[in-house]
């Protein structure tokens, strides 16, 4: 038995032999030695640094006494195994652990899968209102009025919201989904009306046309989104709106194929029906394909495959084969460019696996653009990069060209030569995609014809609170591609001057504005028109520039000219998914604020007037940037900062859209589709 004495005593160590030191356990032996005593034993098997490293857990100035008691044995330590043995031992250990973990996960999955099946009957007695089964008739056309829906008593939450303000949302696109995600359940009686029962992730639609992504990876059932806010969904199409009676006319096709019309009452109506493709007066568009929804993508996929199969037939002549393999894209915007890039990737990467190699040599892809560059809304450097990339991939870009007519076997178009003269040319084609801007739907045209101040032929005009101009204030809103925000700052000059004129008891048109008053007016302009903030930064320079008589004041004509100059710099908001998404989020937050402020406004008898402006700010669009895929590379344009590159840019492009996907389900499906393309190619397509 060996005992370690006081910390200032080294006597016990003088009686320990060298062989005994080697047999002591390291954790007890080294902790029993003081740092000052290490130098006395140079014959130990460990170095000074090793001993100090082991001693760290025990403070060197510890005042207590260490007592060690252990039987000493002269039995030699076990011999260490060789490296080969250790390698196989660890390999088998890791393999066994992996098998156990993987087996546990598989077992857990089967247990979860078994729990998803139900054998018990899930139906119960549900009370249904008589008004839902037998709706009353009324309105200008004496149609059934759906005051109550059959799902209003499905659950207690639906029953509580049955008598809340009725919010009707038209469409299931970006703006409508963003609005639904912002709303709080049970604040409104929500009804979504759309001819399709899904939300479509449109930015990735070109990838679905060639099999890079599956169609189901881009859609989310709209009923799942509506269910979160305890709302209702009607698969129908809006026809007309009776603004005076707040009735929405809706039509749907029943099981017998007959069209039924009925009215849907509303307190607030949000129009987000999107847009259609702009024909630009070109004849023969029945020979073209469009890319707006899932059915369009499916038709394009089948047509491309059909052309490839016909080109392989022995009865197909060389001229006919070249025509079948000539793919034309009319429109050099993001949709047309991305489709051309995806189509080229398919033909270049996957065609040779299943089809004769001669097809690859005879395939041609053409992009017809009316402007001087493709992607003309992007930075010029990015447009040139895209054109260089297409030139490298042998994708022909025909700029300064306009399509005159589309025939079943060829396209007639005009192109300006070096002298600026228009020359008519023709291009044989087996497939043509028409992607040349947007136009109003028939529903929006019908609404615009009922409101005299709606003079825009391309979209419904709204104010900065997204309220439809000409409709009853605070009842009808429009978002997305079907609308445009009207920034007519100069037309509101009298409104801005009215408060100042009342203080001085003068006519607004006879006022002379000082610089301090100009600053007050500018703050009101910024609040009413947030898009004008960028053009009202140097108020002193603007005041000095338009004070033409150098009187230190601005009269009505000078103020009007100043605001007209600001109007000329304000551009229309882009018809993009991010704009619709921001507008939907804005309306959702504002509707929540209106519900919170409703008790206070009722107490103060504020039931009429500009409630939107009193409760919430005007809509301020913030451009987050643009991006496009151009064939194993991508381009980005973020507020003047441009970036382009190869596969790293492609992975960044995928990451952005992966993060913007609407649900966890679609994110998982996107990741699986990209993985399948990498491992197996676009196998389900060709």
PyMOL commands that set and color helices and strands:
alter all, ss='L'
color gray80, all
select helices_A, chain A and resi 11-14+18-23+26-32+35-40+48-55+83-115+130-133+156-163+174-182+202-208+215-218+222-228+285-287+294-311+318-324+334-349+351-354+358-362+380-392+442-450+480-482+490-504+508-510+515-528+530-535+539-546+556-569+577-603+611-615+647-660+664-680
alter helices_A, ss='H'
color red, helices_A
select strands_A, chain A and resi 137-138+143-145+166-170+189-194+198-200+219-221+232-235+237-242+247-253+259-265+268-271+276-277+326-330+364-368+395-398+401-406+410-416+422-428+431-434+438-439+460-462+476-478+483-485+626-629+634-638+641-645
alter strands_A, ss='S'
color yellow, strands_A
deselect
rebuild
show_as cartoon
